[in-house]
Amino acid sequence: MTPQTPDPSPPPNPPESEALPFVAPCRALPLGAAFEWLRLGWHDLCQAPRQSLSYGVVMLLMSYGISALTWYWGDLGLYLGVITGFVFVGPWLALTLYSISIHVERKEPVSLRRSIGDARQQLGNAMVFAVILTVVFLVWARAATIIHVFFPDNGSPELTDLLWFLGIGSSVGALFSAIVFAVSAFSLPMLMDRRVDTVTAVVTSVNAVLRNKPAMLVWAMLIVGCVLLGVATAYLAYIVLLPLLGHATWHAYRRTIDASLFPPIARD
């Protein structure tokens, strides 16, 4: 009996059904889903107050820094502060909050060092995401400059002229705000949870927002309300509100995105 030689041909490709999808499916959300996310986020904050509030203090100092740059250098200081502070440091800090929520969800011990280490593992994807936001902000700034051509050039403009200018500016600002919101609503939590590339996470986020517009509009209004409350308190409320929103964003992702087809990120 002659021995059989191994087949030199390469193994067959896996079935198409086993390939990862380009976008993770999303669930349908009730109108008041955002209030449940805030409740769960508050639970996480209470479970890890020291770690969560440390993030809030850092964001408070960043807000003061951006305001100081704007005060001394005008629009240039604002652009530098937003791009270098919020766009690049903010996503990485948000990842630490998601890590805290992950450990609270798993009933594991929470430590700031461990959360920072988890966030460091996703630093590359966070920087790609930051570059995407930077491009959006730069285009936004350019559009804001162009809008100034609609500003009345006479010394005492009529109310209708000012309303025309404010209407155009507000419409353009709302458009760019909607883009940033749709891109960032679920993408960073997904990058923290699953082994996916940034493009897949961004497309998944945009798809989920578009499929749940009423519920996501409520969520956006709550975020705007928290931002305005922070401004009204000279940013001091950000110490609590920003960690609360970060933890709530993690639960928004968990309740909305079905990422089970993507491999999870292993953690110690």
C-alpha positions as CSV (number, residue, x, y, z in Angstrom):
1,M,0.0,0.0,0.0
2,T,1.6,3.2,-1.2
3,P,1.7,6.2,1.2
4,Q,-0.4,9.1,0.3
5,T,1.4,12.3,-0.5
6,P,0.0,15.6,1.0
7,D,-2.0,17.7,-1.4
8,P,0.3,20.7,-2.4
9,S,-2.7,22.9,-3.4
10,P,-3.5,25.8,-1.1
11,P,-6.5,25.4,1.2
12,P,-9.8,26.7,-0.1
13,N,-10.8,30.2,0.8
14,P,-13.3,30.5,3.5
15,P,-16.9,30.9,2.5
16,E,-18.0,34.5,1.7
17,S,-20.5,34.3,4.6
18,E,-17.5,34.0,7.0
19,A,-16.0,37.3,5.8
20,L,-16.3,40.2,8.2
21,P,-18.9,42.8,7.1
22,F,-18.0,46.3,6.1
23,V,-20.4,47.7,8.7
24,A,-21.7,46.3,11.9
25,P,-25.5,46.1,12.1
26,C,-27.3,48.4,14.5
27,R,-30.5,48.0,16.6
28,A,-33.6,50.1,16.5
29,L,-33.6,52.6,19.4
30,P,-36.6,54.0,21.3
31,L,-37.0,57.8,21.4
32,G,-35.8,58.1,25.0
33,A,-32.9,55.7,24.8
34,A,-30.4,58.5,25.7
35,F,-31.9,58.8,29.2
36,E,-31.1,55.2,29.9
37,W,-27.6,55.7,28.6
38,L,-27.1,58.6,31.0
39,R,-28.5,56.5,33.9
40,L,-26.0,53.7,33.1
41,G,-23.2,56.3,32.7
42,W,-24.0,57.7,36.1
43,H,-23.7,54.2,37.6
44,D,-20.2,53.8,36.1
45,L,-19.1,57.2,37.4
46,C,-20.3,56.3,40.9
47,Q,-18.5,52.9,40.7
48,A,-15.2,54.6,39.7
49,P,-15.4,58.3,40.9
50,R,-11.7,59.0,41.3
51,Q,-10.7,57.7,37.9
52,S,-13.7,59.3,36.1
53,L,-13.3,62.7,37.7
54,S,-9.6,62.7,36.9
55,Y,-10.6,62.8,33.3
56,G,-13.0,65.6,34.0
57,V,-10.3,67.7,35.6
58,V,-8.0,67.2,32.6
59,M,-10.7,68.3,30.3
60,L,-11.4,71.3,32.5
61,L,-7.8,72.4,32.3
62,M,-7.8,71.8,28.5
63,S,-10.9,74.0,28.2
64,Y,-9.2,76.8,30.2
65,G,-6.1,76.4,28.0
66,I,-8.1,76.8,24.8
67,S,-9.9,79.8,26.2
68,A,-6.5,81.4,27.2
69,L,-5.1,80.8,23.7
70,T,-8.1,82.3,22.1
71,W,-8.0,85.3,24.4
72,Y,-4.3,86.1,23.6
73,W,-4.0,85.0,20.0
74,G,-7.6,85.3,18.6
75,D,-8.8,82.8,16.1
76,L,-5.3,81.3,15.6
77,G,-5.2,80.4,19.3
78,L,-8.6,78.8,19.0
79,Y,-7.5,76.7,16.0
80,L,-4.3,75.6,17.7
81,G,-6.1,74.8,20.9
82,V,-8.9,72.8,19.3
83,I,-6.6,70.9,16.9
84,T,-3.8,70.1,19.3
85,G,-5.9,69.7,22.5
86,F,-9.4,68.5,21.8
87,V,-8.9,66.7,18.5
88,F,-5.8,64.7,19.4
89,V,-5.9,64.4,23.2
90,G,-9.6,64.2,23.6
91,P,-10.2,60.9,21.8
92,W,-7.4,59.2,23.7
93,L,-8.8,60.5,27.0
94,A,-12.3,59.3,26.0
95,L,-10.8,55.8,25.4
96,T,-9.8,55.7,29.1
97,L,-13.4,56.3,30.1
98,Y,-14.6,53.5,27.9
99,S,-12.0,51.2,29.5
100,I,-13.3,52.2,32.9
101,S,-16.8,51.3,31.8
102,I,-15.6,48.0,30.4
103,H,-14.1,46.9,33.7
104,V,-17.1,48.1,35.6
105,E,-19.3,46.1,33.3
106,R,-17.2,43.0,33.8
107,K,-17.1,43.6,37.6
108,E,-13.3,43.8,37.5
109,P,-11.1,46.1,39.6
110,V,-10.8,49.6,38.1
111,S,-7.5,51.5,38.1
112,L,-6.5,54.6,36.2
113,R,-3.2,53.0,35.2
114,R,-4.9,50.0,33.7
115,S,-7.4,52.2,31.8
116,I,-4.6,54.3,30.4
117,G,-2.8,51.1,29.3
118,D,-5.9,49.9,27.6
119,A,-6.3,53.2,25.8
120,R,-2.6,53.2,24.8
121,Q,-3.2,49.9,22.8
122,Q,-5.7,51.8,20.6
123,L,-3.6,54.9,20.3
124,G,-2.9,54.3,16.5
125,N,-6.6,54.1,15.7
126,A,-7.4,57.1,17.9
127,M,-4.8,59.1,15.9
128,V,-6.3,58.1,12.6
129,F,-9.7,59.2,14.0
130,A,-8.1,62.5,15.1
131,V,-6.8,63.1,11.6
132,I,-10.3,62.6,10.2
133,L,-11.6,65.2,12.7
134,T,-8.8,67.6,11.9
135,V,-9.7,67.5,8.2
136,V,-13.4,68.2,9.1
137,F,-12.4,71.1,11.4
138,L,-10.1,72.7,8.8
139,V,-12.8,72.6,6.2
140,W,-15.2,73.9,8.7
141,A,-12.8,76.8,9.5
142,R,-12.4,77.6,5.8
143,A,-16.2,77.6,5.3
144,A,-16.6,79.9,8.3
145,T,-14.1,82.3,6.7
146,I,-16.0,82.2,3.4
147,I,-19.3,82.9,5.1
148,H,-18.0,86.3,6.2
149,V,-18.6,87.6,2.6
150,F,-22.3,87.6,3.5
151,F,-21.7,89.9,6.5
152,P,-23.2,93.4,5.7
153,D,-20.5,95.8,4.9
154,N,-22.4,99.0,5.7
155,G,-22.0,100.7,9.1
156,S,-25.5,100.1,10.4
157,P,-26.9,96.9,8.8
158,E,-30.6,96.1,8.8
159,L,-32.0,93.4,10.9
160,T,-32.9,91.4,7.8
161,D,-29.3,91.5,6.6
162,L,-28.0,90.2,9.9
163,L,-30.7,87.5,10.0
164,W,-29.6,86.4,6.5
165,F,-25.9,86.2,7.6
166,L,-26.8,84.4,10.9
167,G,-29.0,82.0,9.0
168,I,-26.3,81.0,6.6
169,G,-23.7,80.7,9.3
170,S,-25.9,78.6,11.5
171,S,-26.9,76.3,8.7
172,V,-23.3,75.6,7.8
173,G,-22.3,75.2,11.4
174,A,-25.2,72.7,12.0
175,L,-24.1,70.7,8.9
176,F,-20.5,70.3,10.1
177,S,-21.7,69.6,13.7
178,A,-24.0,66.8,12.3
179,I,-21.0,65.3,10.4
180,V,-18.8,65.3,13.5
181,F,-21.6,63.9,15.6
182,A,-22.4,61.1,13.2
183,V,-18.7,60.2,12.7
184,S,-17.9,60.1,16.4
185,A,-21.2,58.8,18.0
186,F,-20.1,55.1,18.1
187,S,-16.8,54.8,16.4
188,L,-14.4,55.3,19.3
189,P,-16.2,52.8,21.6
190,M,-16.2,50.3,18.8
191,L,-12.4,50.8,18.3
192,M,-12.0,50.2,22.0
193,D,-14.1,47.0,22.0
194,R,-13.4,45.2,18.8
195,R,-10.5,44.6,16.3
196,V,-11.7,46.8,13.5
197,D,-10.2,49.5,11.4
198,T,-11.1,53.1,11.8
199,V,-13.0,53.3,8.5
200,T,-15.3,50.4,9.5
201,A,-15.9,52.0,12.9
202,V,-16.7,55.4,11.3
203,V,-19.1,53.9,8.7
204,T,-20.8,51.8,11.4
205,S,-21.3,55.0,13.5
206,V,-22.8,57.0,10.6
207,N,-25.0,54.1,9.6
208,A,-26.4,53.8,13.1
209,V,-27.1,57.5,13.4
210,L,-28.9,57.7,10.1
211,R,-31.1,54.7,11.0
212,N,-32.0,56.1,14.4
213,K,-32.4,59.8,13.7
214,P,-35.1,60.6,16.3
215,A,-33.3,58.9,19.2
216,M,-29.9,60.3,18.2
217,L,-31.4,63.8,17.9
218,V,-32.5,63.6,21.5
219,W,-28.9,62.4,22.4
220,A,-27.4,65.3,20.5
221,M,-29.7,67.8,22.3
222,L,-28.7,66.4,25.7
223,I,-25.0,66.7,24.7
224,V,-25.5,70.3,23.7
225,G,-27.4,71.0,26.9
226,C,-24.5,69.6,28.9
227,V,-22.0,71.8,27.0
228,L,-24.1,74.9,27.6
229,L,-24.4,74.1,31.3
230,G,-20.6,73.7,31.4
231,V,-20.1,77.1,29.8
232,A,-22.6,78.7,32.1
233,T,-20.6,77.4,35.1
234,A,-17.2,78.6,33.8
235,Y,-16.5,75.0,32.7
236,L,-16.6,73.7,36.3
237,A,-19.5,71.4,35.6
238,Y,-17.4,69.7,33.0
239,I,-15.6,67.9,35.8
240,V,-18.7,65.8,36.2
241,L,-20.6,66.2,32.9
242,L,-17.8,65.1,30.6
243,P,-17.1,61.8,32.4
244,L,-20.8,61.2,32.6
245,L,-21.2,61.7,28.8
246,G,-18.2,59.5,28.2
247,H,-19.6,56.6,30.2
248,A,-23.0,57.1,28.6
249,T,-21.4,57.0,25.1
250,W,-20.0,53.6,25.9
251,H,-23.5,52.3,26.9
252,A,-24.9,54.0,23.8
253,Y,-22.6,51.8,21.7
254,R,-23.3,48.7,23.6
255,R,-27.1,49.2,23.3
256,T,-27.0,50.2,19.6
257,I,-24.2,48.4,17.8
258,D,-24.2,44.6,17.3
259,A,-20.4,44.0,16.8
260,S,-20.5,40.3,17.7
261,L,-19.1,39.3,14.3
262,F,-15.9,41.2,14.9
263,P,-13.2,39.7,17.2
264,P,-13.0,41.2,20.6
265,I,-9.8,42.9,21.9
266,A,-8.0,40.8,24.4
267,R,-7.2,42.5,27.8
268,D,-5.2,41.4,30.7
